[in-house]
């Protein structure tokens, strides 16, 4: 049964000197008065990414879904695409939270948004309760050579995405880098490419920002800063991703790993019902342990 997609109860812009950040807030009569911030991945905005999951969440009274830099309706003042860092995006989110008076919330992030979520948690440790990570950047697993090769592929994709004549090739390089074992059904591929082609130069800026972060951030330190994590991995994603997740969970009693059957890196789009059920259950278990 397909869930009816929700309509935002509130939406608007936080206008800053260097970025106009667009956001949506969904409200419901949830079991608890908790708030949840959800951060999308590169190339597809917050609404498309999260609404199918939001419609199935039972534990949160308010869900905040912004568009991150390079995506959706969030723009630089001149409406051009410019370089930025993931730290800039963290600052955007901090400013948005402050403007809304959100000083306590749960947090979810997918891919690019997952990396931003981890940095936001490190910056505001006491503000975040439960965290949900969906194949975030920096948790890809693999050895140093494999990680380096993945970064080089993302930079190659970024270069091609900035050239109109190379757009299709750039999208292929990007998808092959982040989801090599994806379902390549022509209809699925067409939908994905159509979404990613909405702001290709914004996606290029995202890939460059994530690659710079991968070089500069201390991954072990960033992981250590996380608490009460539920991590979600697609069954058809690289085996190293789930292995790395399990290795963390073996050392961290507050870190759960969920393998989502029949999905690849695009898991939030492919199995929103299964993911929402796990999020509801994991928060309930977290609250029971905290109580």
HELIX and SHEET records of a PDB file:
HELIX    1   1 UNK A   46  UNK A   54  1                                   9    
HELIX    2   2 UNK A   86  UNK A  100  1                                  15    
HELIX    3   3 UNK A  112  UNK A  123  1                                  12    
HELIX    4   4 UNK A  144  UNK A  161  1                                  18    
HELIX    5   5 UNK A  164  UNK A  166  5                                   3    
HELIX    6   6 UNK A  167  UNK A  178  1                                  12    
HELIX    7   7 UNK A  186  UNK A  196  1                                  11    
HELIX    8   8 UNK A  197  UNK A  199  5                                   3    
HELIX    9   9 UNK A  200  UNK A  216  1                                  17    
HELIX   10  10 UNK A  219  UNK A  224  1                                   6    
HELIX   11  11 UNK A  239  UNK A  251  1                                  13    
HELIX   12  12 UNK A  267  UNK A  270  1                                   4    
HELIX   13  13 UNK A  272  UNK A  290  1                                  19    
SHEET    1   A 8 UNK A  10  UNK A  15  0                                        
SHEET    2   A 8 UNK A  20  UNK A  27 -1                                        
SHEET    3   A 8 UNK A  60  UNK A  66 -1                                        
SHEET    4   A 8 UNK A  34  UNK A  39  1                                        
SHEET    5   A 8 UNK A 105  UNK A 110  1                                        
SHEET    6   A 8 UNK A 128  UNK A 134  1                                        
SHEET    7   A 8 UNK A 229  UNK A 234  1                                        
SHEET    8   A 8 UNK A 255  UNK A 260  1                                        
END                                                                             
